[in-house]
Structures are given as C-alpha cells and as structure tokens.
C-alpha cells in the first residue's frame, strides 16, 4: 500500500522507497543503512574516518577515538590483498571470529581457533580461485565476510559471557536528530570456555541461545536489566578493580554514546536523507576483563520480541517513545518550529542535533537523575494522541 501515514517495514524492498512521499509520510529504515549496519559497511566507514584523522592535523579538542580503542582488528575476506594480509598475520593460537557481512542472529558465524583452522580456510579460498581460473571466469568476488580478532578474555557475569544491547534512534535525517537509549544485558546459558566448540558459549544473542538445551529453563536468566548489571558490577568489581560507583551508568554509558556517535559521524555523509526517513538500530557492546569497551556491531531492524519478563518492560517503551519522538520532530519540521525542547523525551537521551552540532561542544541535554539510574517510563502516548499529532500537521500524511 502507498496510502500510509507511517510504515514500519522489517524487510526493505525497492518499491517501498520508490513510492515514498517525502514530507508526507514516515518510513522506518533508511534505505542504505547498511553503511552502518553491515559489517563491511561499518568497517569501511571507520577506516575512512581514521584515514582522514591521520592525514589531517588532529584537533586537540576532538572527541574521536582511534579504531583500536573500540573496534576489534578486522580484515575483509572478499578482498584478496586483505585476505592475504590476514593469512600472513595469523600464525599463532589467537582466536578469530568469521562473520558474514549482512547476516544477523549468529547465522554463518564460525571461529578460527588455531593455525590449522586458518590453513583450512586459506586452502578453501585457494581452491576456489583455481576453479575459477580453470573455468576461465574473469572474476567473482567471494562471499562478503569479515574476520575479526576474538576478545578471548571477556568480563564474565556469574561465569557467563555477555554483551550489552543499546539503541541508536535516528529520529530524523533532514536535519539529523539522534538519540541514545539503554537497553539490556544478554547472557549465555552456560559458563564461558574459550576452548569450547559450542557456539552458544561464544554468541550471546537470543536466537543462538535458543539452540541450547538449557534455554527453556534459563530463559529469564539470560536477560538482565541494566540496573541489575550496575548493582552486580558495584558489588563484585568496584573495589577489586578500583571502579567508580555506578560505573555502568557513568563511564560505560558515556563510552557507548561516544562510540555510537563516532560511528554515525563516519557514515552520515553516505546515508540517504529525506524528511520522513527514520531508523532504530541495535548496538552491541562487549566489555573485556580489563573493562575496555568494544563495539561488536550495529544492527538494522533489531529484535523486538518480548519473550521474557525483562523485555516485556523494555521493548514496548523503546518502540513507543521512538514513535513519539519521530512524530513530534516530523510535525515540528513541517511547521518550521524549533525541534528543541522535546515534550516526548523520556528515557532516550539526545545524542546529536545537526543544527546545534559541534564536535568540540557537549550536547545540550543530559540524563535526568531518575533516568540516569536506568528507570524506564511507561509509554504515555496512545493511538488517539498519535493521530492528533498527525491531524495537526499542515500536510496530512496519507
């Protein structure tokens, strides 16, 4: 259908964007969001940003991090020179993780745990090249994959590996208005063992954990609220590691926001921009045993299922407030009103507002004290009030 006011499409298709009416309709998922959400897209954007940083005179006030400070060392396997560089480097017992560029839910991921496994992969590529030569095929790129240095010493919660899902809301692309929200912690069902061949030990996403025989009885234990995580870190690690109180809601949260904003800035000039495009991305972070924060990936169309008690509270609030903010900003843009302040801002935090942006300045909004503690507010806007927002618009969508 083309006569919509707002369309939330999980699967992107060309026709959806072809018929999109800018300034009249709202459409979920920026068409080329893969520059952020595919492994190769994100890697290329960050490398390009790094090259610019290295060739230009570095601004002493710049908040930009070096890639090595937050992104595991990575190589593209679809490019022969990078592939060869990886195979030349990988001669020790370091573990590497191989991921398809555009997949999710852990599909197609495998570990390279020793030089023998790397040699097997190298031989596979070599055979494929020889086959193409024998068939006189000029060129066919291998499947788009990256191989990434595996974080072998992750921080563990009760002996289990975990990562943190947070959210980036691109509420508007013309102008850019971005928000950050805390999400939740995802744990494995069983204790961590770097030597294990069981992928459910290494990959924390729910799709993968469902494959573990213990999942049905441990389901609610595989998702923690951020408050629970913060309390655990305060109790178990604060004194031994010399961490500040509430490290999760102070240092860690600040780092996540810094990394997410840097990734967006690396890609913003490549994203398609039309008034009405918006996006909600899932950002996954891993913390190692030294409390260094690593970005694992950014995901388009993040899982919004509510199959356990914690998610029943978190996910609806994320979705409702995302829509509230998108509608409020869209309506203000149509009327030519100032975007700030925002009436519908609750537990999201303003990350970037293009009209006010300055890399040397802090963004104007800060976490409110109650939200700083990770309190989630219930959705406060019902369907009637959403309709009212659209009704008041001078251009009625659809």
PyMOL commands that set and color helices and strands:
alter all, ss='L'
color gray80, all
select helices_A, chain A and resi 14-18+34-37+39-55+67-69+80-89+115-134+199-202+206-209+215-221+226-236+238-241+247-249+251-267+309-335+354-356+369-372+383-391
alter helices_A, ss='H'
color red, helices_A
select strands_A, chain A and resi 6-7+26-28+74-76+96-100+110-112+145-149+156-157+160-173+176-187+223-224+277-287+293-299+349-353
alter strands_A, ss='S'
color yellow, strands_A
deselect
rebuild
show_as cartoon
